[in-house]
């Protein structure tokens, strides 16, 4: 009897050791998975996602009907797929993607019905195509149906949908190739029908539709050329019909459409001029009816439309005040329906709508709250 008891005890001990080893192995694998991607930047299109790794490779996933993933076909991808190398910056519109390479060349893919790819024609592109007419580019941006590039000399070039004058060309005619519209520019951001430009001297210039006050400029409906509206600006971002401006002192200003609380003003009333909404901010992001703000302490604050959990908050309804949802954040992006962020360790987290696989989780199930993307895209 004693021998049997001893054997049972020994068996239990051995089993415990095995279970412990397996558990520790799983924990180690999970810990490694957190940093497998070593992401440098993420960017959300309407239903697709871009991720730029620290090695310069571009990975895409999600909706691909127009070829916006650059995979040479129109099949959706439920996990991140490598499509390009030597990339230093990325941007996405509603259904198109833009990549900036280290040599200053611009590459585009996806929907081109308004000439937003700047190729001189309106055919969609299923793989990333180089813009031969552009060189020496240092920054890129996308509106829903438009694209922008800033050259080393500070000139701003624009292409795409222009019915509301959002390209700042002075006309309401679409442009199918990159066209010079401004000088001395540092950064550009675009919404659905409006554009913000940050000049090197810190002044903010605006153009396009202003029906909801998204330009923060007088009481005009449409502005066909860029006009100056603010100074001492350090960063800019656009939602579909609202605008965010970060001042050099870390103050965040907002204006425009606010029916989903995207301005973070504690109400749902549109604003026709910029109002102060947050302090100690170092970076901003917006798209659709969502707004993100990253504070100095690494905390991420969000507000706006949240029906799919895209803010990473369990409450499936709009939020009208900036709410903290994460810490140790490096950068974040939202489409207005889904969102991605990168933590300080390079790990990628996702939340929100996932019908087309845009979260990169290998499935189509929505996620809420923020979920760590474990699956290695190279597997």
N, C-alpha and C positions, 0 to 999 in steps of 0.2 A: 504493500500500500504506500509506504514511504517513497519507494522508488518511482511509483506512478506519479505521486505528488510532485516529486523532484522533476520528473520529465515534463509534467504539465507546466510547472513554473519556468523551467528552462525554455520550453516552447513559447510560452507567453513573452518571455524576455526577448527571445530571438525575433518574434513577430513584432514586438514593440520597436526594436532596433530597425527592422526592415521598413516598417511604416514611417518611422522618424526619418530615415534616409530618403524615402520616396517623397515625403512631405517637404523636406529641406531642398530636395532636387527641384520640386515644383516651384517653391518660393524663389530659388535661384533663377530658374527659367523665366519666371514672371518678372523678376528684377531686371534680367537682361533684356526682356521684351520691352521694358519701359524706354530703353534708350536705343533700340535697334535702328530707329529711323534717323536719329540725330538731325532732325529737321531744323532748317534755318528760317523758312518762311512758309506759311500756308495762305491760300487764297480761295475763297468760295465764289463760284459762279452761281447762277440761279439754282441749278440742280446738279452741278458737277463741282469737283474739287481739284485743286492743284497743290502739290507739296514740293518744295525745293529742299533737297538735302544739302548738308554742308559740303559734300563732295561735288556739288554743281549739277547733279542729275535732277531732272524734273520727272515727277510721278503724278499720274492723274487717275481719277475714278469717277463713276457716276453716269449721268445721262450723256448719251453720245450720238443722238440722232443726226446732228449736223456735223459730226466729226470734231467736236470741241475738245475731245480728249487727245486728239492727235495720234491715234492708234492705227491709222490707215484704213479704218472701217467705221461703221456706225453702230457697233454693238456696245451696249452699256457694260461697264466694268464695276464689279462689286468689291474690288480691292484695288489698292494703288498699283499702277502699272508704269514701268519706266518707259519714257518716250523721247527724252532729249538729254544732252549733256552740255557741259561748259556754260550752264545758265547762271546768271547772277541776280535776276529779278523776274517776278511773275505778276500777272494781272489777269482778271477774267471779267467778261461782261455777262449778259444774260445767257447767251449760248455760244460765246466765242472765247478763245484764250490767246494770250500774248506772252511771249517770253523774250527776255533780253539776254543775249550772250555776252561773254567776257570781252569779245572783240568789238562790242558796240553795235552788233547787228540785231535786228528785230525779226522774230519769227512768229507766225500767226496760224491759227487753226479754228475751224468751226463755221458757224453761221456768218453769211456775208451778204444777206439780202439788201442791206442798206449801204454796202461798201465799207463796213466797219473793219474789214481786214486790211484795207488800203492797198489792194492789189491792182486797182484800175478796172476791175470787173466785179460782178456780184455772185459768182459761183461759190458755194460752200467748199471748204478745204478739209479733207479727211486726215491729213497729216500736216505737221508744222512746215510752213513754207516761208522762206526768207523774203523780206521786203528789200528788193534790190535798190530801190530809190532812197533808202535810209541808211545812214552810217553815223558813227560817232555818237550814238545815243547813250545817255546816262540814266534815264528814268522813263518809265512807262505807266500808263493807267488806262482803265476802261470805264465807259459808261455802259448802260444796258445795251445800247446799239451803236456805240462809238468807241474809238481808240485814240490814244494820245501818246506822243513821244517827245521827250526833251533832249536836245542835243547838247554837246559839250559847250557850245557857244551861247547857251541859254535860250535858244529859239524853241518855241512850242509848235508842234505839228499835229494836226487833227484830221480825222477821217470818219465817215459814217453818217448816221441819221442826223438831220439838221433842220427839221421842220420848225422848231422853236428857237432857232438861232444858237443852240447850245455849243456849237463849234466856235462861235465867236468870229465868224467870217464876215459878218455884216449882212448875210443873206439867209434865206430859209430853204436853200436847195441842198440836197444831200451831196456829199463829196465822197468819191470812190477811191481817192488816193490821198496820201498824207500831204496836207496843205499847211503852209506856214501861217500862223495866226497871231503870234505874240513874241516878244523878246524879253530878255532878262528874267526868265522864269526859273524857279527852283523846284516846284512841285505842282501837280495837277490832280484833281479828283472830280469824278462825274457821277451824276445820278441818272435817272431815266431821261429827263429832258433838260437838265441844267448842269453847269460846269463851274467849278471853283479853281482858281489859279493862285498860287503863292509865288510872289516875285522875290528876287534875291534881297531886296531891301525890306522884306517883311510885310509888304502890303498885300491885301487880298483883293483879287479882281474876279468879277462874276459875269456870267452870260447865260441866256436861255430862258426857260419858262419860270415865271414867278407867281403863278396863280395862288399858291399856298404860302407865299412869303419866303420860299426857299432860298432866294438870292439875298434876302435881308437888305434890299435896296428899294427905297422909295415905295411908290404905289403903282408900279408898272406891271403889266401882265407878261410882257416879253421884252428881253434885252438882247439885241442881235450882235452887239459888240461888247467886248470886255470893258467893264468900268470898275474903278476902285471904290471899295466900301469900308475897309478896315486897315489898321496898321498894327505893328508889333505882333504879327502872327507867326507861329512856328510850325503848325501842322494843320491839315484840312482833311475832311472826309464827307462823303455824300451818301445819303440813303436815296430811295426812289424820288421822294419829294421833300426831303429835309436836308439840312446842312449842319455840320459840326465844325467848329473852328477852335483850335487850341492856341491860346495866347502864350507869349514867351514867359510869362510869370506862372504858367501852369493852370491858368483859369480856362475852363471849358465853356464855350458859348454855343448856343443852338438856335435854329430858326426854321420855320416852315410847317409842313403838315404834321399834325400831332394827334390824329384820331386814335392811334394805338399807343400813345404815351411815349413815342420814340424820342421826344425832346427831353424827357426826364424832369418835367416842370411840375410834377404832382397833379396835373390836370390833363384833359384831353382837348385843349383849345389850341388851334393853330396860332403861330406867332409870326408876325410880319416883320419883325426886327430881331436881331441877335439878343438873347438873354443869357445871363450867367446861370449855369446849372451845376458846376462841380469845380473843385480845386485840387491842387497837388497832382495833376494829370501829366503824364509824359508821352502818351500815345493814344490815338483814337482810331476807330474803325466803324463803318456803317454800311448798310445795304438794305434794300427793302424798307421795312418799317422797324428796323432794329438799330440800336446804337451801343457801341462798346467803348469803354474808357479804361486804360491801364494807368494805375497810380504809381507814384514813386516807390512805394513799398512792395510792388509786385502784385498787388491785388487787382483782380479784374472786376469791373462794375458794368452792369448791363441794364437796359431798359427798352421797352417797346413790345412789339407783337410776339406772342409766346404760345400760340395755339398748338404747335408741334413740339414744344419743349426746347425750341432753338436757343433760348437764353440759358438753358441749363438749370432752370428752376422748375420744381415739380408742379407748381401752379400753372395749369394749362389755360391761362388767360393773359391778356396784356398787362404790362407793368408800367406805371407812369412816373416812376422815380428810380434813379440809379441805385441798383442793389448789388452788393458784393456776392460773387458766386465762386471765386477761385483765388488761390494765392500762388506765389512763385511762378508767375506767368511771364513769358518772354514776349509773345505776340499772339494776336487772335484775329480771326476773320469770320464774318457772317454773310449769308446770302439773303437773310430775312426769313429763311425756312430751315436752314441747318447752319451749324457753326463748328469751327475748328479752332483749337488753340495749341500752342507749343509751350511746354514748361521749361524752366531753366535747364533741366537735364536733357532737353532735346526730345522728350517724349511727346507724342501727338494724342490729343484728346478730342472727342467729338460728341455732339448732342443734336437732337432734333430729327427732322424729316429725313427718311432714308429709303424711300420707295425705289429710287434708281441706283442705290448702292453708293451714294455720294459721301457716306461717312467712312467708307473703306473698311467695313467690318466683315466683308465676305457674305453678307446677307442683305435683306431689304427691310429689316425690322427697325422701326424708329427707336431712338435711344433717348432716355431722360433719367437722371441728369447726365452730367459729363461722364463719358466712358473712355477708358484707355484703349487705344487701338493696339492689340497684341500681335495680330497676324503679320508675319513677315511677308512683304509683298514680293520678295524674290523666291518664295517657296512655291 
